[in-house]
Every structure is written in C-alpha cells, then in structure tokens.
Amino acid sequence: MSTTAKASDHVKPCNIEQSERHNRRDADYIASLNPRTLYVRTELSHNNESYVVPDLKGVTLQQHYDAIKAMVKQKTGRAMQEKKVTVIGKNGKPKEHNGSSPIRESVVNIKPDTTMADLQKYTEKVRQRWGVRAIQIHIHKDEGHYTNPDDPTTWQPNLHAHIIWDWMNHETGKSFKLGKKDMEELQDMAAETLEMERGKRKSETGAEHLERNDYILSQQKKQSEKLDADIAEKRDRLNAENGNAIKSGMANFFGKGKYANMEKENKRLKEELPKYKVALQRKYQQVLEAERDKQSQQLAEKDKKIEELQAKYKGEEIRHQQDNQEKDRIIRQKDSVINDYRERLGHYLSTLSELLRGAVKAVIDYIQSGYRSFSYRQECDVKRYMNSQPDKEKAAGTVLNASLPFLKSDECERVKGQLSYIVQDMKEERQQNQSCGFHL
C-alpha cells in the first residue's frame, strides 16, 4: 500500500461555474491564473481523464441544477430552498440554516496508478450504500506546486480527482442526509477501494480540511521549518565534533578538510535560508493577492447580477402595473356595455307583448348558451307565441325582427334556421292532427 499519499475524500457544495471551468481546463480559465502562482502545468494536462454519466452527456451542471429544482417542486410541492435563512431556535437565539446543496463536489487523493475504473468502483459503492449518485469524475495529474518557485526541479505533483455528486433523492425530492459517522465511513471506503492508507480521523487530529492554496502554503511552511531544523542539527553536530579542537586551532591536525567542508555547507545553508524565506514570503504574498483579486472579481460580478435582477424586477413590476391597469379598463368597459345592454333589453322587451317577449328572450338565451339548437323550454316559449298567431311563418318573421337588435349577422342566420324548423314542425303537427280527426 502506498504511503506517499493518504486517502481523503473532502465533500463540499459545488460551485457550479468555477467547477466546470476548472475541470474542463478552459483556455480563459488557464489565462486567468497568475503566472507566478500557476499550479497547473498545461504540458501535463494530456494525462487528465474525464467521465460523465451517459444520460447527462451534453448537459451542463447549471441545466442539471435547474432540472433538480423542477423535480423538487413536483415531488414536494414546494420550491427548493437555495439561500441561507435565519430562524429562531428553541433557546430564542437566531441561527442560520444553509440552503440546499443538490450538487456537491469532492476532491479525492489518488495514486499515480489509480484508474478511472477504480474511481467508478468507489462511486458505485457509495451509491449502493447511501444512494448518492456520481454524475462526473475528473482525474487531474497536471496540478501541484513548487517548493521553491525559482527552481523548476522542486515541482511536487498533487494527484487527485474531482467527483461531482447528485445529492438528491429523486423519488422523494429531498436531499440525502449523511452524518459524521457516515462521512468517516466514506473515508474508510475510499481508502479500501483505492488501496491507499487511511488518513487520520478528523476527530483524532482536530484538523480542518485545507483548500488548495492554503494546502500549498502549509506545505511550504513545513519545508521551511524542516530546512531550519536541518541547519540547526548540522550546526550542533559540527560544534560537537569540532569541540574545543576548533577553538584551539587543532582542527588542522585532526582533519582540516572534513571540518572545512562542513563549515562550507553550513555557510551555504545560512546564505540560502534568507533567500528561501524571501521566496516563500513572495510566493505567499502572490497567492494572497491572487485570491484577493479573485474574491474582488467575484463580488463585483455578484453586485452586477444583483443590479441587473433589481432592474429586471423593477421593469417587470411596472409592466404588471400597466397590464393590471389595462385589464381594469377593459373590465370597466365591459361592465358598462353589459349594463347598457341590460337596460336596452329591458326597455325593448317592455314594449313587446308578453308572449313575444318570452319568444325573444328564448332566442337571446339560445344565442348566449352556444347550443346548436333550441332547448325544449326555448322552443316552447317560441311556439307559445306562434300559436297565438294565425300565420306561423309571419309570426316567425316577427320573432326574428324583434330579436335583430341583439343578434350578429351570423347569429341571425342561425336563429332564422331554427325558427324555420319550428314552423315546419308546427305544420306537420297540424297535418297529423287533421288526419286523425278525419279518420275518427
């Protein structure tokens, strides 16, 4: 089992935009890195590998995030909580609840001979154990740092893989909940599957996971401290071996060349130490400046997005107000037309005979109902008036003419046809009645 790198899988919410740019090694992303703090060697990037689950090929992480939001809404009936919210706890004190992190990313240490198949085997075990599904895997073998920024031979590779997880249960619309014990088991699973030494548990060391830049700086600090210790050890050993002989001038007799070489090495280390410390300080300062510039740029972009959203919201609000005003105007206009229509209808009907009023009202009800033919009640009201008149066809014409103020041209033809059917029906009934009377 390799001891050069210990197993580690650090999981955190995925910064979608930053993650995709970093994992794809976009040209604009590489160009945005500070040349002095560049931790990616592009000449090694051909050794990188990437895997995306077949059903999400061609789908960006943002598109998948939006699909998860829609799924949560469909499954739970509630919108996914994306932002932090402050609630009052049982003790009466406010506390923050983090928003949902449906897509998460982990950085996994690997060995030089770790394959994509090894990582897929690991992610499959995670899926079987907790249901969490890996949707992307990216192996990076082109990252690392220089222990001495001015010496290219001091490159130290940082072999690792990025795993993008879908942390949602698509059956329930809720996120998976992994506690402290689960995360420790996750580390055990990574060490066992990838055949690496298990790192010390966080509960034992109390150490927090370091992000990439902090990790590089911590390694450089350790190397500086080790160099100081080596110099001190060699100085003590030299003083012990020389003893009083050096002070009394006996060093020439007991082996001047040996002690001279040690003094020369000691002098060289003393001369290199300030230079090395200056280089480390310069490297540290450059990393801090690059991180500060990056944070400033991200804050500026967020401020710009906030301003755009506020302007968009204001425009939408104004448009909604205008739409509502127009709708109110149309409603008032329709109400006015309806009231006027009712008044005219009432006045007009009051001038007609009772039977003719019933027939006209039946015609109007027929038009407003949208039916293809008169209802039984409407037909009875029309026939009641026609039966009071000797000439049925002339009576039908009277009903039609009385109804004209309330009909459109196409509606007039429909009513005319229905009245013709009633006239014909009444004629047939009359003939049948006469025929029955004759036979009797």
JOBEL-V293488 format. One record per backbone hydrogen bond with DSSP energy under -1.0 kcal/mol. NH is the residue of the N-H (numbers start at 1). CO is the residue of the C=O. Records with the same first field share a line. If there is no record, write none. Layout:
NH->CO ; CO
//
This chain:
7->197
10->107
12->105
14->103
16->14
19->15
20->16
21->17
22->18
23->19
24->20
26->21
30->26
31->27
32->28
33->30
37->34
41->142
44->41
45->42
47->44
48->45
49->139
51->137
53->135
56->53
57->54
59->56
64->60
65->61
66->62
67->63
68->64
69->65
70->66
71->67
72->68
73->69
74->70
75->71
76->72
77->73
85->97
87->95
89->93
92->89
95->87
97->85
100->81
104->165
105->12
106->163
107->10
108->161
109->8
110->159
114->111
119->115
120->116
121->117
122->118
123->119
124->120
125->121
126->122
127->123
128->124
129->125
130->126
131->127
133->166
135->164
136->164
137->51
138->162
139->49
140->160
144->39
145->156
147->154
151->148
154->151
156->145
158->143
160->140
161->108
162->138
163->106
164->136
165->104
166->133
167->102
169->174
173->169
176->167
183->179
184->180
185->181
186->182
187->183
188->184
189->185
190->186
191->187
192->188
193->189
194->190
196->191
204->201
205->201
206->202
215->211
216->212
217->213
218->214
219->215
220->216
221->217
222->218
223->219
224->220
225->221
226->222
227->223
228->224
229->225
230->226
231->227
232->228
233->229
234->230
235->231
236->232
237->233
238->234
239->235
240->236
241->237
242->238
243->239
245->242
248->244
249->246
250->245
254->250
259->255
260->256
261->257
262->258
263->259
264->260
265->261
266->262
267->263
268->264
269->265
270->266
271->267
272->268
273->269
276->272
277->273
278->274
279->275
280->276
281->277
282->278
283->279
284->280
285->281
286->282
287->283
288->284
289->285
290->286
291->287
292->288
293->289
294->290
295->291
296->292
297->293
298->294
299->295
300->296
301->297
302->298
303->299
304->300
305->301
306->302
307->303
308->304
309->305
310->306
311->307
312->308
313->309
314->310
315->311
316->312
317->313
318->314
319->315
320->316
321->317
322->318
323->319
324->320
325->321
326->322
327->323
328->324
329->325
330->326
331->327
332->328
333->329
334->330
335->331
336->332
337->333
338->334
339->335
340->336
341->337
342->338
343->339
344->340
345->341
346->342
347->343
348->344
349->345
350->346
351->348
352->349
357->353
358->354
359->355
360->356
361->357
362->358
363->359
364->360
365->361
366->362
367->363
368->364
369->365
370->366
379->375
380->376
381->377
382->378
383->379
384->380
385->381
386->382
387->383
388->385
389->386
395->391
396->392
397->393
398->394
399->395
400->396
401->397
402->398
403->399
406->403
407->404
412->408
413->409
414->410
415->411
416->412
417->413
418->414
419->415
420->416
421->417
422->418
423->419
424->420
425->421
426->422
427->423
428->424
429->425
430->426
431->427
432->428
433->429
434->430
435->431
436->432
437->433
438->434
439->435
440->436
//
